[in-house]
Amino acid sequence: MKRWLSPLIILLCLSITTPALAGRVNMKKIKKWPDADKVLARSFDVWMTDDEVKVFEKLSTTEERKQFLEQAGYYRMWESIDEEIMPAVVEGKVVKGMTQDDVYMSWDKPVKIRKDFKKDAYVEILYYTFEIDRKGNEFLLVDGSQTAYKNDEVTYYVYMDNGRVFAVVEAGQEGNVLDELIDEKTKAKESRDAAKPVISEEDAPDWSAGDAGSEATQPAGDADAEPTEDEAAE
């Protein structure tokens, strides 16, 4: 069974409220689409060209949309999502362990990317700004988009370490993130070191014996060998 069924099963079994994202697909035009198709539209419009968006919005069936994404090469990215990460992508959330592509599928491209480092922690920080409406709902702002109302805004920082999300924090709460990353790296190294086998002196191989043995196994037929013509002449 293809991975295509995964988001459909999730959406049928759970009641999911997807964040209102300011992507390039016009959500009003696809409001009658199945929820799983809307997720795919939101996930891939970040990479689509304007012409691709126009074509995609006019497709009539789920199969046509899937076929379009396969031919355009986008669907391979969907199939490569880790199973434990898939529910978060479907819900439009960003969680620890995601790749950058996963993050873009959930939250589109960031408004800014900054690099930071401390000791052994070298990270990329993705900036995302959300507008909060009067009901407390958060709307992702993309390319300076905003609603007609002057609502509060909140910025989230997505910390990427070695191509994976390490942490997602609200602006003003990022003080200890790098320290936590360093601590986690230190513990991981200690765990790897502890798992290495320890060889005592008694169990250590005797390399000198191996050398002697190799000499002992050398052909020993020189003494009985018939002399060569040169040797006979001598």
BAPAKE-920768 format. One record per atom (N, C-alpha, C): residue in one letter; y, x, z. Coordinates in steps of 0.02 Angstrom, whole numbers, padded with zeros to 5 digits, always signed. Last residue first. Layout:
# BAPAKE-920768
AYXZ...
# end
This chain:
# BAPAKE-920768
E-01064+03999-00440E-01041+04038-00383E-01101+04067-00344A-01142+03922-00522A-01117+03985-00548A-01093+04029-00493A-01162+03811-00443A-01219+03853-00459A-01196+03921-00484E-01033+03753-00446E-01059+03779-00382E-01118+03826-00394D-01024+03719-00579D-00977+03767-00552D-01004+03798-00489E-01126+03623-00590E-01130+03684-00630E-01084+03738-00602T-01167+03566-00420T-01137+03558-00487T-01143+03623-00524P-01318+03550-00329P-01253+03583-00342P-01231+03569-00413E-01379+03394-00271E-01389+03453-00312E-01321+03484-00328A-01363+03342-00102A-01346+03333-00172A-01357+03399-00210D-01380+03355+00030D-01441+03353-00011D-01426+03349-00085A-01249+03354+00078A-01293+03410+00094A-01353+03412+00049D-01192+03233+00035D-01168+03295+00007D-01216+03353+00018G-01218+03107+00084G-01268+03136+00039G-01248+03203+00011A-01157+03009+00165A-01174+03076+00191A-01227+03108+00147P-01022+02896+00153P-01083+02922+00123P-01095+02994+00145Q-00960+02835+00312Q-00948+02868+00249Q-01013+02895+00220T-00978+02783+00436T-01009+02746+00381T-00996+02777+00313A-00905+02861+00518A-00978+02865+00523A-01012+02831+00465E-00777+02821+00490E-00798+02887+00468E-00874+02892+00467S-00778+02697+00549S-00767+02700+00477S-00787+02767+00449G-00795+02730+00680G-00848+02695+00646G-00841+02699+00571A-00674+02785+00708A-00734+02827+00709A-00790+02795+00671D-00594+02673+00696D-00583+02729+00651D-00644+02774+00648G-00643+02594+00799G-00648+02570+00730G-00639+02626+00681A-00608+02666+00907A-00679+02658+00892A-00689+02635+00821S-00472+02647+00904S-00499+02714+00891S-00572+02712+00874W-00454+02514+00937W-00441+02533+00868W-00470+02602+00853D-00527+02405+01028D-00525+02478+01029D-00517+02502+00957P-00436+02258+01076P-00482+02293+01031P-00472+02368+01035A-00427+02198+01243A-00393+02226+01185A-00442+02264+01141D-00487+02157+01357D-00504+02120+01296D-00473+02150+01234E-00432+02242+01450E-00504+02243+01441E-00525+02210+01376E-00297+02209+01446E-00317+02275+01423E-00393+02278+01410S-00282+02037+01383S-00284+02088+01436S-00306+02155+01407I-00177+01939+01291I-00236+01981+01286I-00232+02035+01340V-00128+01775+01280V-00116+01837+01317V-00180+01877+01317P-00064+01671+01148P-00121+01698+01185P-00104+01764+01218K+00080+01566+01169K+00049+01623+01136K-00009+01649+01178A+00141+01471+01245A+00081+01450+01209A+00046+01508+01174A+00254+01531+01293A+00201+01516+01341A+00135+01498+01306D+00331+01532+01177D+00307+01596+01205D+00249+01585+01253R+00356+01395+01162R+00318+01431+01110R+00290+01497+01137S+00431+01373+01279S+00368+01337+01269S+00324+01372+01217E+00540+01453+01255E+00498+01468+01312E+00430+01434+01305K+00592+01384+01144K+00569+01453+01136K+00522+01472+01193A+00626+01263+01205A+00577+01263+01150A+00549+01333+01140K+00723+01305+01296K+00660+01276+01321K+00606+01276+01267T+00822+01345+01204T+00793+01393+01252T+00726+01368+01278K+00852+01226+01140K+00825+01281+01101K+00791+01332+01146E+00906+01155+01248E+00845+01130+01215E+00812+01185+01174D+01018+01233+01277D+00966+01224+01328D+00901+01201+01296I+01090+01215+01159I+01068+01282+01178I+01011+01277+01228L+01114+01076+01170L+01075+01102+01113L+01048+01171+01129E+01193+01072+01284E+01128+01037+01285E+01083+01062+01228D+01303+01141+01237D+01265+01168+01294D+01196+01137+01297L+01346+01053+01138L+01322+01118+01118L+01282+01151+01174V+01383+00940+01221V+01332+00935+01168V+01303+01003+01149N+01480+00924+01316N+01420+00962+01335N+01367+00964+01280G+01591+00851+01253G+01599+00914+01290G+01537+00955+01300E+01602+00730+01187E+01562+00783+01155E+01561+00848+01193Q+01677+00622+01211Q+01617+00629+01252Q+01574+00688+01229G+01777+00613+01122G+01797+00620+01192G+01738+00631+01238A+01695+00504+01013A+01748+00553+01021A+01771+00554+01094E+01523+00478+01051E+01589+00451+01039E+01641+00505+01051V+01384+00557+00969V+01425+00543+01027V+01493+00516+01006V+01226+00599+00933V+01279+00555+00908V+01320+00535+00969A+01127+00747+00900A+01161+00700+00945A+01212+00659+00908F+01052+00802+00796F+01036+00820+00865F+01066+00769+00914V+00986+00774+00639V+01033+00749+00690V+01009+00770+00759R+00948+00920+00541R+00927+00859+00577R+00980+00839+00627G+00983+01043+00488G+00970+00988+00443G+00948+00923+00475N+01007+01124+00601N+00951+01139+00555N+00932+01079+00512D+01092+00993+00671D+01066+01060+00686D+01004+01072+00643M+01233+00892+00676M+01175+00912+00636M+01155+00983+00654Y+01307+00762+00763Y+01293+00834+00765Y+01228+00849+00728V+01427+00650+00731V+01356+00660+00719V+01343+00735+00715Y+01545+00563+00823Y+01527+00629+00795Y+01451+00634+00790Y+01646+00421+00796Y+01583+00449+00819Y+01572+00516+00785T+01790+00334+00847T+01761+00386+00804T+01697+00413+00837V+01861+00173+00838V+01821+00220+00877V+01790+00270+00828E+02005+00066+00847E+01959+00108+00810E+01921+00153+00858D+02069-00102+00855D+02054-00037+00885D+02004+00001+00841N+02161-00176+00717N+02112-00175+00770N+02103-00105+00799K+02264-00256+00635K+02271-00192+00668K+02225-00191+00729Y+02192-00335+00491Y+02216-00337+00560Y+02220-00266+00589A+02137-00319+00370A+02206-00342+00370A+02236-00342+00441T+02042-00165+00380T+02049-00237+00373T+02123-00255+00376Q+02023-00018+00277Q+02040-00052+00340Q+02048-00126+00327S+01977+00143+00212S+01977+00070+00209S+01995+00041+00278G+01968+00280+00200G+02031+00252+00225G+02034+00177+00222D+01835+00300+00160D+01891+00316+00115D+01956+00281+00135V+01775+00177+00270V+01758+00228+00219V+01818+00237+00173L+01733+00121+00426L+01790+00133+00381L+01772+00190+00334L+01622+00002+00487L+01631+00070+00464L+01689+00075+00415F+01655-00103+00617F+01654-00100+00545F+01669-00028+00523E+01587-00184+00757E+01612-00122+00729E+01602-00121+00653N+01639-00320+00861N+01597-00294+00807N+01629-00233+00776G+01720-00380+00954G+01684-00319+00974G+01639-00291+00920K+01798-00480+00911K+01735-00499+00942K+01693-00439+00964R+01902-00419+00848R+01916-00453+00912R+01853-00476+00948D+01830-00263+00786D+01866-00326+00780D+01873-00360+00848I+01852-00094+00765I+01823-00144+00810I+01863-00208+00805E+01807+00024+00644E+01858-00022+00668E+01823-00076+00709F+01749+00191+00651F+01735+00120+00648F+01795+00080+00675T+01722+00345+00573T+01770+00302+00609T+01752+00229+00597Y+01636+00496+00586Y+01635+00427+00562Y+01681+00385+00605Y+01603+00664+00545Y+01649+00617+00577Y+01643+00548+00545L+01479+00781+00582L+01501+00730+00535L+01543+00679+00572I+01464+00949+00607I+01483+00887+00641I+01511+00839+00589E+01340+01070+00612E+01388+01035+00570E+01401+00968+00604V+01313+01215+00718V+01304+01146+00698V+01356+01124+00647Y+01226+01330+00806Y+01272+01326+00749Y+01262+01258+00718A+01190+01410+00950A+01196+01342+00923A+01249+01341+00868D+01187+01529+01015D+01136+01519+00963D+01140+01449+00931K+01355+01528+01047K+01294+01568+01058K+01246+01556+01000K+01414+01402+00955K+01418+01428+01022K+01352+01463+01038F+01508+01320+00825F+01453+01361+00850F+01468+01385+00920D+01540+01204+00691D+01555+01230+00758D+01496+01273+00780K+01619+01124+00553K+01567+01168+00579K+01589+01194+00647R+01644+00955+00497R+01670+01016+00529R+01611+01058+00555I+01686+00833+00383I+01631+00875+00408I+01661+00939+00436K+01743+00664+00367K+01758+00735+00377K+01694+00770+00402V+01697+00541+00344V+01767+00552+00324V+01785+00626+00330P+01529+00543+00277P+01578+00547+00331P+01648+00557+00303K+01446+00421+00173K+01471+00489+00184K+01524+00490+00239D+01342+00297+00259D+01381+00322+00203D+01404+00394+00217W+01255+00264+00362W+01327+00261+00375W+01371+00286+00318S+01123+00264+00309S+01143+00218+00362S+01218+00209+00367M+01121+00359+00210M+01094+00293+00195M+01117+00242+00247Y+01172+00469+00279Y+01212+00440+00225Y+01187+00370+00206V+01062+00493+00364V+01127+00474+00392V+01170+00440+00339D+00966+00532+00271D+00955+00472+00312D+01021+00446+00340D+01025+00650+00225D+01017+00594+00179D+01005+00529+00217Q+01014+00728+00341Q+01081+00708+00318Q+01077+00650+00269T+00881+00659+00443T+00908+00708+00397T+00979+00685+00376M+00861+00618+00618M+00875+00599+00549M+00896+00660+00508G+00853+00658+00750G+00797+00672+00707G+00807+00655+00634K+00939+00525+00829K+00916+00594+00831K+00855+00603+00786V+01015+00402+00720V+00980+00423+00780V+00958+00496+00773V+01113+00273+00664V+01103+00345+00658V+01073+00369+00724K+01074+00116+00582K+01090+00156+00641K+01080+00230+00625G+01034+00014+00496G+01100+00045+00488G+01122+00084+00548E+00908-00036+00500E+00958-00069+00543E+01028-00040+00535V+00844+00053+00415V+00846-00018+00397V+00900-00055+00437V+00855+00169+00491V+00889+00165+00426V+00896+00092+00405A+00773+00134+00599A+00844+00147+00610A+00884+00143+00545P+00645+00121+00539P+00678+00063+00570P+00753+00073+00581M+00622+00260+00490M+00634+00203+00445M+00667+00143+00479I+00584+00355+00581I+00656+00349+00567I+00671+00285+00527E+00448+00354+00582E+00482+00339+00645E+00557+00330+00636E+00420+00392+00449E+00403+00324+00473E+00440+00306+00537D+00547+00477+00357D+00494+00478+00408D+00483+00408+00435I+00577+00451+00185I+00600+00440+00253I+00541+00440+00301S+00531+00456+00057S+00526+00518+00096S+00550+00509+00168E+00559+00337-00004E+00489+00350+00012E+00481+00412+00056W+00696+00356-00026W+00673+00303+00020W+00602+00316+00043M+00694+00456-00121M+00725+00470-00056M+00702+00419-00005R+00640+00389-00228R+00601+00444-00198R+00629+00461-00129Y+00740+00306-00272Y+00688+00277-00229Y+00643+00330-00198Y+00826+00372-00357Y+00846+00361-00288Y+00788+00340-00243G+00798+00382-00491G+00776+00436-00448G+00794+00428-00375A+00816+00282-00580A+00875+00323-00566A+00858+00382-00520Q+00692+00222-00575Q+00712+00256-00637Q+00772+00302-00626E+00698+00169-00444E+00646+00217-00463E+00667+00257-00524L+00803+00079-00454L+00808+00135-00407L+00757+00189-00422F+00748-00011-00548F+00811+00024-00562F+00816+00086-00518Q+00640-00060-00477Q+00628-00024-00539Q+00690+00018-00557K+00706-00129-00375K+00663-00073-00358K+00652-00028-00419R+00768-00226-00453R+00809-00180-00414R+00768-00118-00395E+00659-00295-00507E+00707-00262-00552E+00748-00210-00514E+00601-00344-00389E+00564-00297-00431E+00610-00259-00479T+00698-00434-00345T+00681-00375-00304T+00646-00322-00346T+00808-00490-00479T+00748-00493-00436T+00738-00428-00397S+00928-00469-00551S+00911-00536-00525S+00854-00537-00474L+01073-00364-00560L+01000-00373-00565L+00979-00435-00526K+01206-00339-00541K+01189-00393-00587K+01113-00406-00592E+01217-00229-00460E+01240-00293-00433E+01219-00352-00477F+01177-00127-00549F+01135-00145-00492F+01153-00214-00464V+01286-00115-00635V+01221-00136-00661V+01178-00163-00604K+01385-00071-00545K+01395-00133-00584K+01329-00160-00610V+01329+00049-00500V+01342-00005-00453V+01349-00071-00490E+01329+00124-00617E+01265+00106-00587E+01274+00048-00537D+01466+00141-00636D+01427+00103-00686D+01360+00081-00657D+01499+00219-00525D+01529+00153-00532D+01489+00110-00581T+01347+00295-00463T+01410+00297-00500T+01437+00226-00504M+01274+00310-00299M+01279+00279-00365M+01347+00291-00397W+01273+00358-00171W+01260+00406-00225W+01271+00376-00294V+01303+00248-00094V+01339+00309-00080V+01329+00361-00135D+01213+00151-00122D+01276+00148-00159D+01319+00210-00146F+01097+00157-00045F+01103+00201-00103F+01169+00197-00140S+01104+00070+00064S+01078+00137+00073S+01094+00184+00016R+01149-00053+00017R+01191-00016+00065R+01168+00057+00071A+01038-00085-00061A+01104-00080-00091A+01150-00038-00047L+00937-00091+00037L+00933-00041-00016L+01001-00031-00050V+00985-00201+00109V+00977-00136+00142V+00975-00080+00091K+00973-00301+00015K+01040-00283+00038K+01038-00215+00072D+00835-00308+00008D+00872-00285-00051D+00943-00264-00032A+00805-00362+00133A+00780-00296+00116A+00817-00267+00056D+00863-00492+00124D+00891-00442+00170D+00869-00371+00152P+00886-00552-00045P+00845-00543+00016P+00874-00487+00059W+01051-00610-00096W+00993-00566-00103W+00951-00567-00039K+01166-00677-00078K+01106-00717-00083K+01043-00675-00093K+01266-00579-00079K+01253-00614-00016K+01190-00657-00017I+01315-00498-00177I+01242-00496-00165I+01222-00534-00101K+01450-00513-00180K+01413-00527-00241K+01338-00530-00230K+01486-00470-00055K+01495-00541-00070K+01455-00560-00132M+01470-00334-00059M+01420-00373-00022M+01427-00448-00035N+01484-00227-00184N+01520-00285-00158N+01470-00333-00125V+01452-00059-00150V+01426-00122-00176V+01464-00179-00143R+01512+00038-00073R+01540+00026-00139R+01512-00036-00172G+01539-00006+00104G+01510+00031+00049G+01540+00011-00018A+01576-00029+00244A+01623-00031+00188A+01598+00012+00131L+01464-00131+00336L+01482-00066+00309L+01529-00074+00249A+01427-00204+00480A+01466-00219+00420A+01492-00154+00392P+01258-00173+00534P+01330-00162+00539P+01366-00179+00474T+01138-00304+00539T+01159-00241+00509T+01234-00232+00515T+01032-00371+00646T+01102-00377+00629T+01126-00309+00604I+00873-00439+00625I+00914-00378+00625I+00985-00395+00606S+00736-00495+00695S+00801-00522+00676S+00851-00465+00682L+00577-00447+00630L+00632-00440+00677L+00694-00474+00651C+00487-00474+00530C+00464-00480+00599C+00520-00477+00650L+00554-00454+00413L+00522-00519+00423L+00503-00529+00496L+00596-00323+00423L+00646-00375+00419L+00617-00445+00430I+00474-00254+00425I+00521-00249+00482I+00570-00307+00482I+00424-00287+00300I+00388-00308+00359I+00433-00307+00420L+00519-00225+00219L+00509-00297+00214L+00475-00324+00276P+00508-00089+00249P+00568-00125+00270P+00560-00201+00266S+00368-00072+00197S+00389-00058+00266S+00452-00095+00286L+00341-00088+00064L+00330-00145+00108L+00357-00135+00178W+00362+00035+00004W+00410-00019-00010W+00402-00077+00038R+00256+00116+00016R+00304+00117+00072R+00355+00062+00065K+00109+00030-00044K+00168+00072-00050K+00215+00064+00008M-00060+00042+00000M+00000+00000+00000M+00062+00044+00000
# end
